[in-house]
Amino acid sequence: MLHQAIRVGAFLLGVLFFLAGMVLLSVGGVDAVSGLWSIAIGAGLMIAAVLQRSGYRSEAAERDNSTPGPGGGESGYIDPRFMPTNEVFTDPTSHFRMRVYEDPRTGERRYRAEG
């Protein structure tokens, strides 16, 4: 779970690595190999910053940028189409007991802290 500012910082760092790699490639010579590595690292940082999701949250919660619930799961109202399952686990990071809810029609899942 990364805070939004950390995601933006990682993306900007990726842009800097990418641009530095482009400069090294344009100079050529011995530094060209370093430029390729810099481009790869920069691209990886940018992709990771864009694709990173927070904990056990749905894509809808990520898009709305809603506050995560305890244990990193869903907070607030859960649509009635989601039924509680027997699947319960302890989140290794927060140590919250998490219950899995599933939409039986689509198989979509939600996670919510118990207790």
C-alpha positions in Angstrom: 0.0 0.0 0.0 1.7 3.1 -1.2 0.6 6.6 -0.4 -0.3 8.7 -3.4 2.7 11.0 -2.9 5.0 8.0 -2.9 3.5 6.8 -6.2 4.0 10.2 -7.8 7.5 10.4 -6.5 8.3 6.9 -7.9 6.9 7.9 -11.2 8.9 11.1 -11.4 12.1 9.2 -10.4 11.3 6.8 -13.2 11.0 9.7 -15.7 14.4 11.0 -14.5 16.0 7.6 -15.0 14.4 7.2 -18.4 15.5 10.7 -19.6 19.0 10.2 -18.3 19.2 6.9 -20.2 18.1 8.6 -23.4 20.8 11.2 -22.9 23.4 8.5 -22.3 22.3 6.7 -25.4 22.5 9.8 -27.6 26.0 10.5 -26.4 27.0 6.9 -27.3 30.3 5.3 -26.6 30.9 3.3 -23.4 28.0 5.0 -21.7 25.4 3.6 -24.1 25.1 0.3 -22.1 24.4 2.4 -18.9 21.8 4.3 -20.8 19.9 1.0 -21.6 20.0 0.0 -18.0 18.7 3.5 -16.9 15.9 3.4 -19.5 14.9 -0.1 -18.2 14.9 1.0 -14.6 13.0 4.2 -15.4 10.4 2.3 -17.4 10.0 -0.2 -14.6 9.5 2.5 -12.0 6.9 4.3 -14.1 5.0 1.1 -14.8 5.0 0.0 -11.2 3.8 3.4 -10.0 0.9 3.3 -12.4 -0.1 -0.3 -11.8 0.4 -0.5 -8.0 -2.8 -1.2 -6.0 -3.4 -0.8 -2.3 -3.8 -4.1 -0.3 -7.1 -5.9 -0.6 -9.1 -3.1 -2.3 -11.2 -3.4 -5.3 -10.5 -1.5 -8.5 -13.6 0.7 -7.9 -12.2 1.7 -4.4 -8.8 2.5 -6.0 -10.5 4.6 -8.8 -12.6 6.5 -6.2 -9.4 7.0 -4.1 -11.5 6.1 -1.0 -9.9 5.6 2.4 -8.8 2.0 3.0 -10.5 0.2 5.8 -8.7 -1.7 8.6 -6.2 -4.2 7.3 -6.2 -2.4 3.9 -9.5 -3.8 2.9 -12.8 -2.2 1.9 -14.3 0.5 4.1 -17.9 1.7 4.3 -20.8 0.1 2.5 -20.5 -3.2 0.8 -23.0 -3.8 -2.0 -25.6 -6.5 -1.0 -24.7 -8.6 -4.0 -21.5 -9.6 -2.1 -22.0 -12.5 0.2 -19.7 -13.5 3.0 -17.7 -16.7 2.4 -16.0 -19.1 4.8 -12.6 -17.8 3.6 -11.0 -16.0 6.5 -7.3 -15.2 6.9 -4.9 -13.0 8.9 -3.2 -10.3 6.9 0.5 -10.7 7.5 1.3 -7.0 7.5 -1.5 -5.5 9.6 -2.4 -8.7 11.6 -6.1 -8.0 11.0 -8.5 -10.9 10.5 -9.9 -10.5 7.0 -13.2 -11.9 5.7 -13.7 -12.5 2.0 -17.0 -11.5 0.4 -17.9 -12.7 -3.1 -20.5 -11.8 -5.8 -21.7 -15.4 -6.6 -22.8 -14.2 -10.1 -19.5 -12.7 -11.3 -16.9 -14.2 -8.8 -15.7 -10.6 -7.9 -14.3 -10.5 -4.4 -14.1 -7.9 -1.6 -12.0 -8.1 1.6 -13.1 -6.6 4.9 -11.5 -6.7 8.4 -13.5 -8.4 11.1 -13.6 -7.4 14.7 
